Amino acid sequence: MEAALEISFIIFLFYSNLLMGEFNHSGLGQKNGLLWAINDIFTIANFSIAIVTAVFCHLIFEFFRNKINCD
């Protein structure tokens, strides 16, 4: 259960960062609106990247948690 929560939070942060980028970095979100920005960031490619990255980060965090607790 903790793993799912942690992975979900990492995915949330990933998509939040993408959404902020649409409004701040490229500026197209301000021009085209919120629905356009949401439609632009929720793609299969972005979802794949989010899942792989979240699982990878979770495994790294678990490694360091176990390393700190065992010593």
mmCIF file as Biopython writes it, N, C-alpha, C and O atoms, coordinates in Angstrom:
data_model
#
loop_
_atom_site.group_PDB
_atom_site.id
_atom_site.type_symbol
_atom_site.label_atom_id
_atom_site.label_alt_id
_atom_site.label_comp_id
_atom_site.label_asym_id
_atom_site.label_entity_id
_atom_site.label_seq_id
_atom_site.pdbx_PDB_ins_code
_atom_site.Cartn_x
_atom_site.Cartn_y
_atom_site.Cartn_z
_atom_site.occupancy
_atom_site.B_iso_or_equiv
_atom_site.auth_seq_id
_atom_site.auth_asym_id
_atom_site.pdbx_PDB_model_num
ATOM 1   N N  . MET A ? 1  ? 0.825  -1.197 0.000   1.0 0.0 1  A 1 
ATOM 2   C CA . MET A ? 1  ? 0.000  0.000  0.000   1.0 0.0 1  A 1 
ATOM 3   C C  . MET A ? 1  ? 0.869  1.261  0.000   1.0 0.0 1  A 1 
ATOM 4   O O  . MET A ? 1  ? 0.562  2.232  -0.691  1.0 0.0 1  A 1 
ATOM 5   N N  . GLU A ? 2  ? 1.952  1.238  0.778   1.0 0.0 2  A 1 
ATOM 6   C CA . GLU A ? 2  ? 2.835  2.393  0.808   1.0 0.0 2  A 1 
ATOM 7   C C  . GLU A ? 2  ? 3.479  2.628  -0.541  1.0 0.0 2  A 1 
ATOM 8   O O  . GLU A ? 2  ? 3.668  3.771  -0.959  1.0 0.0 2  A 1 
ATOM 9   N N  . ALA A ? 3  ? 3.817  1.542  -1.224  1.0 0.0 3  A 1 
ATOM 10  C CA . ALA A ? 3  ? 4.446  1.662  -2.537  1.0 0.0 3  A 1 
ATOM 11  C C  . ALA A ? 3  ? 3.500  2.332  -3.528  1.0 0.0 3  A 1 
ATOM 12  O O  . ALA A ? 3  ? 3.913  3.210  -4.286  1.0 0.0 3  A 1 
ATOM 13  N N  . ALA A ? 4  ? 2.248  1.925  -3.526  1.0 0.0 4  A 1 
ATOM 14  C CA . ALA A ? 4  ? 1.271  2.517  -4.447  1.0 0.0 4  A 1 
ATOM 15  C C  . ALA A ? 4  ? 1.074  3.999  -4.157  1.0 0.0 4  A 1 
ATOM 16  O O  . ALA A ? 4  ? 0.957  4.803  -5.081  1.0 0.0 4  A 1 
ATOM 17  N N  . LEU A ? 5  ? 1.038  4.357  -2.897  1.0 0.0 5  A 1 
ATOM 18  C CA . LEU A ? 5  ? 0.883  5.757  -2.522  1.0 0.0 5  A 1 
ATOM 19  C C  . LEU A ? 5  ? 2.095  6.569  -2.956  1.0 0.0 5  A 1 
ATOM 20  O O  . LEU A ? 5  ? 1.953  7.665  -3.498  1.0 0.0 5  A 1 
ATOM 21  N N  . GLU A ? 6  ? 3.271  6.037  -2.720  1.0 0.0 6  A 1 
ATOM 22  C CA . GLU A ? 6  ? 4.494  6.746  -3.094  1.0 0.0 6  A 1 
ATOM 23  C C  . GLU A ? 6  ? 4.600  6.895  -4.613  1.0 0.0 6  A 1 
ATOM 24  O O  . GLU A ? 6  ? 4.957  7.965  -5.105  1.0 0.0 6  A 1 
ATOM 25  N N  . ILE A ? 7  ? 4.295  5.838  -5.352  1.0 0.0 7  A 1 
ATOM 26  C CA . ILE A ? 7  ? 4.343  5.901  -6.811  1.0 0.0 7  A 1 
ATOM 27  C C  . ILE A ? 7  ? 3.296  6.879  -7.338  1.0 0.0 7  A 1 
ATOM 28  O O  . ILE A ? 7  ? 3.572  7.633  -8.271  1.0 0.0 7  A 1 
ATOM 29  N N  . SER A ? 8  ? 2.113  6.876  -6.758  1.0 0.0 8  A 1 
ATOM 30  C CA . SER A ? 8  ? 1.062  7.809  -7.168  1.0 0.0 8  A 1 
ATOM 31  C C  . SER A ? 8  ? 1.477  9.253  -6.924  1.0 0.0 8  A 1 
ATOM 32  O O  . SER A ? 8  ? 1.206  10.127 -7.747  1.0 0.0 8  A 1 
ATOM 33  N N  . PHE A ? 9  ? 2.130  9.503  -5.805  1.0 0.0 9  A 1 
ATOM 34  C CA . PHE A ? 9  ? 2.573  10.858 -5.499  1.0 0.0 9  A 1 
ATOM 35  C C  . PHE A ? 9  ? 3.641  11.315 -6.477  1.0 0.0 9  A 1 
ATOM 36  O O  . PHE A ? 9  ? 3.632  12.470 -6.901  1.0 0.0 9  A 1 
ATOM 37  N N  . ILE A ? 10 ? 4.558  10.432 -6.843  1.0 0.0 10 A 1 
ATOM 38  C CA . ILE A ? 10 ? 5.595  10.780 -7.812  1.0 0.0 10 A 1 
ATOM 39  C C  . ILE A ? 10 ? 4.963  11.086 -9.164  1.0 0.0 10 A 1 
ATOM 40  O O  . ILE A ? 10 ? 5.377  12.031 -9.835  1.0 0.0 10 A 1 
ATOM 41  N N  . ILE A ? 11 ? 3.967  10.305 -9.574  1.0 0.0 11 A 1 
ATOM 42  C CA . ILE A ? 11 ? 3.263  10.561 -10.832 1.0 0.0 11 A 1 
ATOM 43  C C  . ILE A ? 11 ? 2.532  11.901 -10.766 1.0 0.0 11 A 1 
ATOM 44  O O  . ILE A ? 11 ? 2.537  12.658 -11.737 1.0 0.0 11 A 1 
ATOM 45  N N  . PHE A ? 12 ? 1.906  12.195 -9.630  1.0 0.0 12 A 1 
ATOM 46  C CA . PHE A ? 12 ? 1.244  13.486 -9.447  1.0 0.0 12 A 1 
ATOM 47  C C  . PHE A ? 12 ? 2.235  14.636 -9.609  1.0 0.0 12 A 1 
ATOM 48  O O  . PHE A ? 12 ? 1.929  15.631 -10.267 1.0 0.0 12 A 1 
ATOM 49  N N  . LEU A ? 13 ? 3.416  14.506 -9.015  1.0 0.0 13 A 1 
ATOM 50  C CA . LEU A ? 13 ? 4.423  15.556 -9.138  1.0 0.0 13 A 1 
ATOM 51  C C  . LEU A ? 13 ? 4.903  15.694 -10.581 1.0 0.0 13 A 1 
ATOM 52  O O  . LEU A ? 13 ? 5.143  16.806 -11.052 1.0 0.0 13 A 1 
ATOM 53  N N  . PHE A ? 14 ? 5.043  14.579 -11.280 1.0 0.0 14 A 1 
ATOM 54  C CA . PHE A ? 14 ? 5.451  14.606 -12.679 1.0 0.0 14 A 1 
ATOM 55  C C  . PHE A ? 14 ? 4.449  15.399 -13.517 1.0 0.0 14 A 1 
ATOM 56  O O  . PHE A ? 14 ? 4.828  16.299 -14.267 1.0 0.0 14 A 1 
ATOM 57  N N  . TYR A ? 15 ? 3.173  15.057 -13.381 1.0 0.0 15 A 1 
ATOM 58  C CA . TYR A ? 15 ? 2.151  15.746 -14.173 1.0 0.0 15 A 1 
ATOM 59  C C  . TYR A ? 15 ? 1.971  17.200 -13.737 1.0 0.0 15 A 1 
ATOM 60  O O  . TYR A ? 15 ? 1.671  18.056 -14.570 1.0 0.0 15 A 1 
ATOM 61  N N  . SER A ? 16 ? 2.145  17.489 -12.471 1.0 0.0 16 A 1 
ATOM 62  C CA . SER A ? 16 ? 2.075  18.877 -12.014 1.0 0.0 16 A 1 
ATOM 63  C C  . SER A ? 16 ? 3.171  19.703 -12.658 1.0 0.0 16 A 1 
ATOM 64  O O  . SER A ? 16 ? 2.948  20.838 -13.079 1.0 0.0 16 A 1 
ATOM 65  N N  . ASN A ? 17 ? 4.362  19.116 -12.729 1.0 0.0 17 A 1 
ATOM 66  C CA . ASN A ? 17 ? 5.488  19.807 -13.347 1.0 0.0 17 A 1 
ATOM 67  C C  . ASN A ? 17 ? 5.224  20.043 -14.837 1.0 0.0 17 A 1 
ATOM 68  O O  . ASN A ? 17 ? 5.509  21.124 -15.353 1.0 0.0 17 A 1 
ATOM 69  N N  . LEU A ? 18 ? 4.683  19.040 -15.526 1.0 0.0 18 A 1 
ATOM 70  C CA . LEU A ? 18 ? 4.350  19.220 -16.944 1.0 0.0 18 A 1 
ATOM 71  C C  . LEU A ? 18 ? 3.307  20.318 -17.136 1.0 0.0 18 A 1 
ATOM 72  O O  . LEU A ? 18 ? 3.425  21.139 -18.046 1.0 0.0 18 A 1 
ATOM 73  N N  . LEU A ? 19 ? 2.296  20.331 -16.287 1.0 0.0 19 A 1 
ATOM 74  C CA . LEU A ? 19 ? 1.237  21.340 -16.408 1.0 0.0 19 A 1 
ATOM 75  C C  . LEU A ? 19 ? 1.775  22.741 -16.144 1.0 0.0 19 A 1 
ATOM 76  O O  . LEU A ? 19 ? 1.424  23.688 -16.847 1.0 0.0 19 A 1 
ATOM 77  N N  . MET A ? 20 ? 2.621  22.871 -15.135 1.0 0.0 20 A 1 
ATOM 78  C CA . MET A ? 20 ? 3.224  24.182 -14.874 1.0 0.0 20 A 1 
ATOM 79  C C  . MET A ? 20 ? 4.079  24.631 -16.051 1.0 0.0 20 A 1 
ATOM 80  O O  . MET A ? 20 ? 4.114  25.816 -16.383 1.0 0.0 20 A 1 
ATOM 81  N N  . GLY A ? 21 ? 4.771  23.681 -16.682 1.0 0.0 21 A 1 
ATOM 82  C CA . GLY A ? 21 ? 5.585  24.009 -17.844 1.0 0.0 21 A 1 
ATOM 83  C C  . GLY A ? 21 ? 4.757  24.526 -19.001 1.0 0.0 21 A 1 
ATOM 84  O O  . GLY A ? 21 ? 5.213  25.397 -19.743 1.0 0.0 21 A 1 
ATOM 85  N N  . GLU A ? 22 ? 3.557  24.011 -19.170 1.0 0.0 22 A 1 
ATOM 86  C CA . GLU A ? 22 ? 2.685  24.490 -20.242 1.0 0.0 22 A 1 
ATOM 87  C C  . GLU A ? 22 ? 2.296  25.953 -20.028 1.0 0.0 22 A 1 
ATOM 88  O O  . GLU A ? 22 ? 2.083  26.686 -20.993 1.0 0.0 22 A 1 
ATOM 89  N N  . PHE A ? 23 ? 2.205  26.371 -18.786 1.0 0.0 23 A 1 
ATOM 90  C CA . PHE A ? 23 ? 1.794  27.744 -18.513 1.0 0.0 23 A 1 
ATOM 91  C C  . PHE A ? 23 ? 2.975  28.695 -18.336 1.0 0.0 23 A 1 
ATOM 92  O O  . PHE A ? 23 ? 2.862  29.881 -18.645 1.0 0.0 23 A 1 
ATOM 93  N N  . ASN A ? 24 ? 4.098  28.194 -17.847 1.0 0.0 24 A 1 
ATOM 94  C CA . ASN A ? 24 ? 5.225  29.083 -17.578 1.0 0.0 24 A 1 
ATOM 95  C C  . ASN A ? 24 ? 6.290  29.041 -18.665 1.0 0.0 24 A 1 
ATOM 96  O O  . ASN A ? 24 ? 6.680  30.082 -19.195 1.0 0.0 24 A 1 
ATOM 97  N N  . HIS A ? 25 ? 6.757  27.858 -18.995 1.0 0.0 25 A 1 
ATOM 98  C CA . HIS A ? 25 ? 7.893  27.742 -19.908 1.0 0.0 25 A 1 
ATOM 99  C C  . HIS A ? 25 ? 7.497  28.041 -21.352 1.0 0.0 25 A 1 
ATOM 100 O O  . HIS A ? 25 ? 8.042  28.957 -21.966 1.0 0.0 25 A 1 
ATOM 101 N N  . SER A ? 26 ? 6.570  27.289 -21.887 1.0 0.0 26 A 1 
ATOM 102 C CA . SER A ? 26 ? 6.203  27.481 -23.293 1.0 0.0 26 A 1 
ATOM 103 C C  . SER A ? 26 ? 5.189  28.612 -23.468 1.0 0.0 26 A 1 
ATOM 104 O O  . SER A ? 26 ? 5.170  29.279 -24.503 1.0 0.0 26 A 1 
ATOM 105 N N  . GLY A ? 27 ? 4.351  28.824 -22.461 1.0 0.0 27 A 1 
ATOM 106 C CA . GLY A ? 27 ? 3.340  29.873 -22.540 1.0 0.0 27 A 1 
ATOM 107 C C  . GLY A ? 27 ? 2.124  29.502 -23.362 1.0 0.0 27 A 1 
ATOM 108 O O  . GLY A ? 27 ? 1.169  30.276 -23.433 1.0 0.0 27 A 1 
ATOM 109 N N  . LEU A ? 28 ? 2.138  28.327 -23.990 1.0 0.0 28 A 1 
ATOM 110 C CA . LEU A ? 28 ? 0.995  27.934 -24.818 1.0 0.0 28 A 1 
ATOM 111 C C  . LEU A ? 28 ? -0.248 27.661 -23.992 1.0 0.0 28 A 1 
ATOM 112 O O  . LEU A ? 28 ? -1.366 27.824 -24.480 1.0 0.0 28 A 1 
ATOM 113 N N  . GLY A ? 29 ? -0.064 27.248 -22.746 1.0 0.0 29 A 1 
ATOM 114 C CA . GLY A ? 29 ? -1.211 27.010 -21.874 1.0 0.0 29 A 1 
ATOM 115 C C  . GLY A ? 29 ? -1.989 28.277 -21.607 1.0 0.0 29 A 1 
ATOM 116 O O  . GLY A ? 29 ? -3.218 28.252 -21.533 1.0 0.0 29 A 1 
ATOM 117 N N  . GLN A ? 30 ? -1.287 29.381 -21.463 1.0 0.0 30 A 1 
ATOM 118 C CA . GLN A ? 30 ? -1.967 30.659 -21.244 1.0 0.0 30 A 1 
ATOM 119 C C  . GLN A ? 30 ? -2.735 31.080 -22.486 1.0 0.0 30 A 1 
ATOM 120 O O  . GLN A ? 30 ? -3.818 31.660 -22.392 1.0 0.0 30 A 1 
ATOM 121 N N  . LYS A ? 31 ? -2.170 30.787 -23.644 1.0 0.0 31 A 1 
ATOM 122 C CA . LYS A ? 31 ? -2.804 31.166 -24.906 1.0 0.0 31 A 1 
ATOM 123 C C  . LYS A ? 31 ? -3.991 30.258 -25.240 1.0 0.0 31 A 1 
ATOM 124 O O  . LYS A ? 31 ? -5.042 30.733 -25.670 1.0 0.0 31 A 1 
ATOM 125 N N  . ASN A ? 32 ? -3.813 28.941 -25.036 1.0 0.0 32 A 1 
ATOM 126 C CA . ASN A ? 32 ? -4.821 27.974 -25.475 1.0 0.0 32 A 1 
ATOM 127 C C  . ASN A ? 32 ? -5.774 27.502 -24.385 1.0 0.0 32 A 1 
ATOM 128 O O  . ASN A ? 32 ? -6.802 26.900 -24.697 1.0 0.0 32 A 1 
ATOM 129 N N  . GLY A ? 33 ? -5.466 27.753 -23.125 1.0 0.0 33 A 1 
ATOM 130 C CA . GLY A ? 33 ? -6.366 27.409 -22.027 1.0 0.0 33 A 1 
ATOM 131 C C  . GLY A ? 33 ? -5.998 26.127 -21.294 1.0 0.0 33 A 1 
ATOM 132 O O  . GLY A ? 33 ? -5.153 25.350 -21.738 1.0 0.0 33 A 1 
ATOM 133 N N  . LEU A ? 34 ? -6.659 25.930 -20.154 1.0 0.0 34 A 1 
ATOM 134 C CA . LEU A ? 34 ? -6.374 24.808 -19.259 1.0 0.0 34 A 1 
ATOM 135 C C  . LEU A ? 34 ? -6.726 23.459 -19.892 1.0 0.0 34 A 1 
ATOM 136 O O  . LEU A ? 34 ? -5.947 22.511 -19.791 1.0 0.0 34 A 1 
ATOM 137 N N  . LEU A ? 35 ? -7.871 23.362 -20.533 1.0 0.0 35 A 1 
ATOM 138 C CA . LEU A ? 35 ? -8.269 22.084 -21.132 1.0 0.0 35 A 1 
ATOM 139 C C  . LEU A ? 35 ? -7.294 21.661 -22.226 1.0 0.0 35 A 1 
ATOM 140 O O  . LEU A ? 35 ? -6.985 20.477 -22.358 1.0 0.0 35 A 1 
ATOM 141 N N  . TRP A ? 36 ? -6.812 22.619 -23.007 1.0 0.0 36 A 1 
ATOM 142 C CA . TRP A ? 36 ? -5.823 22.296 -24.028 1.0 0.0 36 A 1 
ATOM 143 C C  . TRP A ? 36 ? -4.547 21.775 -23.382 1.0 0.0 36 A 1 
ATOM 144 O O  . TRP A ? 36 ? -3.973 20.789 -23.844 1.0 0.0 36 A 1 
ATOM 145 N N  . ALA A ? 37 ? -4.097 22.435 -22.310 1.0 0.0 37 A 1 
ATOM 146 C CA . ALA A ? 37 ? -2.864 22.031 -21.623 1.0 0.0 37 A 1 
ATOM 147 C C  . ALA A ? 37 ? -3.004 20.631 -21.035 1.0 0.0 37 A 1 
ATOM 148 O O  . ALA A ? 37 ? -2.082 19.822 -21.138 1.0 0.0 37 A 1 
ATOM 149 N N  . ILE A ? 38 ? -4.134 20.343 -20.428 1.0 0.0 38 A 1 
ATOM 150 C CA . ILE A ? 38 ? -4.366 19.007 -19.860 1.0 0.0 38 A 1 
ATOM 151 C C  . ILE A ? 38 ? -4.375 17.957 -20.968 1.0 0.0 38 A 1 
ATOM 152 O O  . ILE A ? 38 ? -3.788 16.885 -20.820 1.0 0.0 38 A 1 
ATOM 153 N N  . ASN A ? 39 ? -5.039 18.268 -22.066 1.0 0.0 39 A 1 
ATOM 154 C CA . ASN A ? 39 ? -5.074 17.343 -23.200 1.0 0.0 39 A 1 
ATOM 155 C C  . ASN A ? 39 ? -3.676 17.134 -23.785 1.0 0.0 39 A 1 
ATOM 156 O O  . ASN A ? 39 ? -3.357 16.042 -24.256 1.0 0.0 39 A 1 
ATOM 157 N N  . ASP A ? 40 ? -2.856 18.160 -23.757 1.0 0.0 40 A 1 
ATOM 158 C CA . ASP A ? 40 ? -1.512 18.083 -24.318 1.0 0.0 40 A 1 
ATOM 159 C C  . ASP A ? 40 ? -0.567 17.240 -23.467 1.0 0.0 40 A 1 
ATOM 160 O O  . ASP A ? 40 ? 0.323  16.583 -24.007 1.0 0.0 40 A 1 
ATOM 161 N N  . ILE A ? 41 ? -0.744 17.245 -22.149 1.0 0.0 41 A 1 
ATOM 162 C CA . ILE A ? 41 ? 0.207  16.522 -21.287 1.0 0.0 41 A 1 
ATOM 163 C C  . ILE A ? 41 ? -0.211 15.083 -21.008 1.0 0.0 41 A 1 
ATOM 164 O O  . ILE A ? 41 ? 0.647  14.259 -20.693 1.0 0.0 41 A 1 
ATOM 165 N N  . PHE A ? 42 ? -1.494 14.752 -21.111 1.0 0.0 42 A 1 
ATOM 166 C CA . PHE A ? 42 ? -1.936 13.384 -20.844 1.0 0.0 42 A 1 
ATOM 167 C C  . PHE A ? 42 ? -1.879 12.558 -22.124 1.0 0.0 42 A 1 
ATOM 168 O O  . PHE A ? 42 ? -2.876 12.375 -22.823 1.0 0.0 42 A 1 
ATOM 169 N N  . THR A ? 43 ? -0.670 12.064 -22.404 1.0 0.0 43 A 1 
ATOM 170 C CA . THR A ? 43 ? -0.449 11.223 -23.578 1.0 0.0 43 A 1 
ATOM 171 C C  . THR A ? 43 ? 0.089  9.873  -23.119 1.0 0.0 43 A 1 
ATOM 172 O O  . THR A ? 43 ? 0.512  9.719  -21.973 1.0 0.0 43 A 1 
ATOM 173 N N  . ILE A ? 44 ? 0.070  8.913  -24.009 1.0 0.0 44 A 1 
ATOM 174 C CA . ILE A ? 44 ? 0.600  7.587  -23.692 1.0 0.0 44 A 1 
ATOM 175 C C  . ILE A ? 44 ? 2.101  7.681  -23.393 1.0 0.0 44 A 1 
ATOM 176 O O  . ILE A ? 44 ? 2.593  7.031  -22.471 1.0 0.0 44 A 1 
ATOM 177 N N  . ALA A ? 45 ? 2.822  8.485  -24.171 1.0 0.0 45 A 1 
ATOM 178 C CA . ALA A ? 45 ? 4.268  8.637  -23.958 1.0 0.0 45 A 1 
ATOM 179 C C  . ALA A ? 45 ? 4.557  9.222  -22.582 1.0 0.0 45 A 1 
ATOM 180 O O  . ALA A ? 45 ? 5.420  8.713  -21.865 1.0 0.0 45 A 1 
ATOM 181 N N  . ASN A ? 46 ? 3.852  10.278 -22.206 1.0 0.0 46 A 1 
ATOM 182 C CA . ASN A ? 46 ? 4.071  10.889 -20.889 1.0 0.0 46 A 1 
ATOM 183 C C  . ASN A ? 46 ? 3.687  9.940  -19.764 1.0 0.0 46 A 1 
ATOM 184 O O  . ASN A ? 46 ? 4.360  9.885  -18.735 1.0 0.0 46 A 1 
ATOM 185 N N  . PHE A ? 47 ? 2.598  9.190  -19.960 1.0 0.0 47 A 1 
ATOM 186 C CA . PHE A ? 47 ? 2.181  8.234  -18.937 1.0 0.0 47 A 1 
ATOM 187 C C  . PHE A ? 47 ? 3.214  7.125  -18.768 1.0 0.0 47 A 1 
ATOM 188 O O  . PHE A ? 47 ? 3.500  6.703  -17.647 1.0 0.0 47 A 1 
ATOM 189 N N  . SER A ? 48 ? 3.766  6.659  -19.869 1.0 0.0 48 A 1 
ATOM 190 C CA . SER A ? 48 ? 4.812  5.626  -19.803 1.0 0.0 48 A 1 
ATOM 191 C C  . SER A ? 48 ? 6.038  6.135  -19.065 1.0 0.0 48 A 1 
ATOM 192 O O  . SER A ? 48 ? 6.602  5.436  -18.224 1.0 0.0 48 A 1 
ATOM 193 N N  . ILE A ? 49 ? 6.443  7.344  -19.382 1.0 0.0 49 A 1 
ATOM 194 C CA . ILE A ? 49 ? 7.586  7.948  -18.699 1.0 0.0 49 A 1 
ATOM 195 C C  . ILE A ? 49 ? 7.297  8.100  -17.212 1.0 0.0 49 A 1 
ATOM 196 O O  . ILE A ? 49 ? 8.159  7.819  -16.380 1.0 0.0 49 A 1 
ATOM 197 N N  . ALA A ? 50 ? 6.100  8.540  -16.875 1.0 0.0 50 A 1 
ATOM 198 C CA . ALA A ? 50 ? 5.728  8.744  -15.472 1.0 0.0 50 A 1 
ATOM 199 C C  . ALA A ? 50 ? 5.765  7.431  -14.695 1.0 0.0 50 A 1 
ATOM 200 O O  . ALA A ? 50 ? 6.283  7.389  -13.579 1.0 0.0 50 A 1 
ATOM 201 N N  . ILE A ? 51 ? 5.222  6.361  -15.271 1.0 0.0 51 A 1 
ATOM 202 C CA . ILE A ? 51 ? 5.189  5.069  -14.581 1.0 0.0 51 A 1 
ATOM 203 C C  . ILE A ? 51 ? 6.599  4.534  -14.375 1.0 0.0 51 A 1 
ATOM 204 O O  . ILE A ? 51 ? 6.954  4.136  -13.266 1.0 0.0 51 A 1 
ATOM 205 N N  . VAL A ? 52 ? 7.404  4.522  -15.429 1.0 0.0 52 A 1 
ATOM 206 C CA . VAL A ? 52 ? 8.769  3.992  -15.331 1.0 0.0 52 A 1 
ATOM 207 C C  . VAL A ? 52 ? 9.584  4.799  -14.327 1.0 0.0 52 A 1 
ATOM 208 O O  . VAL A ? 52 ? 10.288 4.228  -13.494 1.0 0.0 52 A 1 
ATOM 209 N N  . THR A ? 53 ? 9.492  6.105  -14.403 1.0 0.0 53 A 1 
ATOM 210 C CA . THR A ? 53 ? 10.245 6.964  -13.493 1.0 0.0 53 A 1 
ATOM 211 C C  . THR A ? 53 ? 9.785  6.791  -12.050 1.0 0.0 53 A 1 
ATOM 212 O O  . THR A ? 53 ? 10.611 6.743  -11.138 1.0 0.0 53 A 1 
ATOM 213 N N  . ALA A ? 54 ? 8.486  6.697  -11.836 1.0 0.0 54 A 1 
ATOM 214 C CA . ALA A ? 54 ? 7.960  6.554  -10.476 1.0 0.0 54 A 1 
ATOM 215 C C  . ALA A ? 54 ? 8.391  5.237  -9.850  1.0 0.0 54 A 1 
ATOM 216 O O  . ALA A ? 54 ? 8.775  5.205  -8.681  1.0 0.0 54 A 1 
ATOM 217 N N  . VAL A ? 55 ? 8.332  4.157  -10.608 1.0 0.0 55 A 1 
ATOM 218 C CA . VAL A ? 55 ? 8.767  2.860  -10.074 1.0 0.0 55 A 1 
ATOM 219 C C  . VAL A ? 55 ? 10.264 2.876  -9.796  1.0 0.0 55 A 1 
ATOM 220 O O  . VAL A ? 55 ? 10.709 2.389  -8.757  1.0 0.0 55 A 1 
ATOM 221 N N  . PHE A ? 56 ? 11.034 3.431  -10.712 1.0 0.0 56 A 1 
ATOM 222 C CA . PHE A ? 56 ? 12.482 3.534  -10.522 1.0 0.0 56 A 1 
ATOM 223 C C  . PHE A ? 56 ? 12.814 4.349  -9.273  1.0 0.0 56 A 1 
ATOM 224 O O  . PHE A ? 56 ? 13.651 3.941  -8.468  1.0 0.0 56 A 1 
ATOM 225 N N  . CYS A ? 57 ? 12.164 5.495  -9.112  1.0 0.0 57 A 1 
ATOM 226 C CA . CYS A ? 57 ? 12.405 6.331  -7.920  1.0 0.0 57 A 1 
ATOM 227 C C  . CYS A ? 57 ? 11.988 5.608  -6.647  1.0 0.0 57 A 1 
ATOM 228 O O  . CYS A ? 57 ? 12.676 5.699  -5.631  1.0 0.0 57 A 1 
ATOM 229 N N  . HIS A ? 58 ? 10.889 4.904  -6.692  1.0 0.0 58 A 1 
ATOM 230 C CA . HIS A ? 58 ? 10.450 4.144  -5.520  1.0 0.0 58 A 1 
ATOM 231 C C  . HIS A ? 58 ? 11.501 3.104  -5.132  1.0 0.0 58 A 1 
ATOM 232 O O  . HIS A ? 58 ? 11.809 2.945  -3.951  1.0 0.0 58 A 1 
ATOM 233 N N  . LEU A ? 59 ? 12.047 2.403  -6.112  1.0 0.0 59 A 1 
ATOM 234 C CA . LEU A ? 59 ? 13.073 1.402  -5.827  1.0 0.0 59 A 1 
ATOM 235 C C  . LEU A ? 59 ? 14.331 2.033  -5.238  1.0 0.0 59 A 1 
ATOM 236 O O  . LEU A ? 59 ? 14.951 1.463  -4.340  1.0 0.0 59 A 1 
ATOM 237 N N  . ILE A ? 60 ? 14.704 3.191  -5.733  1.0 0.0 60 A 1 
ATOM 238 C CA . ILE A ? 60 ? 15.870 3.900  -5.177  1.0 0.0 60 A 1 
ATOM 239 C C  . ILE A ? 60 ? 15.593 4.319  -3.740  1.0 0.0 60 A 1 
ATOM 240 O O  . ILE A ? 60 ? 16.441 4.137  -2.866  1.0 0.0 60 A 1 
ATOM 241 N N  . PHE A ? 61 ? 14.406 4.882  -3.487  1.0 0.0 61 A 1 
ATOM 242 C CA . PHE A ? 61 ? 14.064 5.293  -2.124  1.0 0.0 61 A 1 
ATOM 243 C C  . PHE A ? 61 ? 14.055 4.103  -1.173  1.0 0.0 61 A 1 
ATOM 244 O O  . PHE A ? 61 ? 14.543 4.201  -0.046  1.0 0.0 61 A 1 
ATOM 245 N N  . GLU A ? 62 ? 13.504 2.984  -1.622  1.0 0.0 62 A 1 
ATOM 246 C CA . GLU A ? 62 ? 13.477 1.786  -0.780  1.0 0.0 62 A 1 
ATOM 247 C C  . GLU A ? 62 ? 14.888 1.280  -0.490  1.0 0.0 62 A 1 
ATOM 248 O O  . GLU A ? 62 ? 15.176 0.847  0.625   1.0 0.0 62 A 1 
ATOM 249 N N  . PHE A ? 63 ? 15.758 1.333  -1.479  1.0 0.0 63 A 1 
ATOM 250 C CA . PHE A ? 63 ? 17.141 0.920  -1.276  1.0 0.0 63 A 1 
ATOM 251 C C  . PHE A ? 63 ? 17.785 1.749  -0.171  1.0 0.0 63 A 1 
ATOM 252 O O  . PHE A ? 63 ? 18.410 1.202  0.737   1.0 0.0 63 A 1 
ATOM 253 N N  . PHE A ? 64 ? 17.632 3.065  -0.249  1.0 0.0 64 A 1 
ATOM 254 C CA . PHE A ? 64 ? 18.243 3.923  0.768   1.0 0.0 64 A 1 
ATOM 255 C C  . PHE A ? 64 ? 17.565 3.793  2.125   1.0 0.0 64 A 1 
ATOM 256 O O  . PHE A ? 64 ? 18.230 3.888  3.156   1.0 0.0 64 A 1 
ATOM 257 N N  . ARG A ? 65 ? 16.250 3.577  2.143   1.0 0.0 65 A 1 
ATOM 258 C CA . ARG A ? 65 ? 15.569 3.346  3.418   1.0 0.0 65 A 1 
ATOM 259 C C  . ARG A ? 65 ? 16.113 2.087  4.101   1.0 0.0 65 A 1 
ATOM 260 O O  . ARG A ? 65 ? 16.400 2.093  5.298   1.0 0.0 65 A 1 
ATOM 261 N N  . ASN A ? 66 ? 16.247 1.020  3.331   1.0 0.0 66 A 1 
ATOM 262 C CA . ASN A ? 66 ? 16.774 -0.225 3.890   1.0 0.0 66 A 1 
ATOM 263 C C  . ASN A ? 66 ? 18.229 -0.094 4.314   1.0 0.0 66 A 1 
ATOM 264 O O  . ASN A ? 66 ? 18.632 -0.663 5.328   1.0 0.0 66 A 1 
ATOM 265 N N  . LYS A ? 67 ? 19.005 0.633  3.566   1.0 0.0 67 A 1 
ATOM 266 C CA . LYS A ? 67 ? 20.406 0.831  3.895   1.0 0.0 67 A 1 
ATOM 267 C C  . LYS A ? 67 ? 20.559 1.630  5.181   1.0 0.0 67 A 1 
ATOM 268 O O  . LYS A ? 67 ? 21.423 1.322  6.003   1.0 0.0 67 A 1 
ATOM 269 N N  . ILE A ? 68 ? 19.732 2.651  5.364   1.0 0.0 68 A 1 
ATOM 270 C CA . ILE A ? 68 ? 19.795 3.471  6.578   1.0 0.0 68 A 1 
ATOM 271 C C  . ILE A ? 68 ? 19.301 2.677  7.784   1.0 0.0 68 A 1 
ATOM 272 O O  . ILE A ? 68 ? 19.899 2.761  8.857   1.0 0.0 68 A 1 
ATOM 273 N N  . ASN A ? 69 ? 18.225 1.912  7.631   1.0 0.0 69 A 1 
ATOM 274 C CA . ASN A ? 69 ? 17.657 1.152  8.750   1.0 0.0 69 A 1 
ATOM 275 C C  . ASN A ? 69 ? 18.507 -0.018 9.176   1.0 0.0 69 A 1 
ATOM 276 O O  . ASN A ? 69 ? 18.478 -0.394 10.348  1.0 0.0 69 A 1 
ATOM 277 N N  . CYS A ? 70 ? 19.275 -0.618 8.259   1.0 0.0 70 A 1 
ATOM 278 C CA . CYS A ? 70 ? 20.084 -1.790 8.593   1.0 0.0 70 A 1 
ATOM 279 C C  . CYS A ? 70 ? 21.377 -1.434 9.307   1.0 0.0 70 A 1 
ATOM 280 O O  . CYS A ? 70 ? 21.925 -2.260 10.037  1.0 0.0 70 A 1 
ATOM 281 N N  . ASP A ? 71 ? 21.869 -0.231 9.113   1.0 0.0 71 A 1 
ATOM 282 C CA . ASP A ? 71 ? 23.155 0.144  9.716   1.0 0.0 71 A 1 
ATOM 283 C C  . ASP A ? 71 ? 23.042 0.564  11.142  1.0 0.0 71 A 1 
ATOM 284 O O  . ASP A ? 71 ? 24.047 0.904  11.766  1.0 0.0 71 A 1 
#
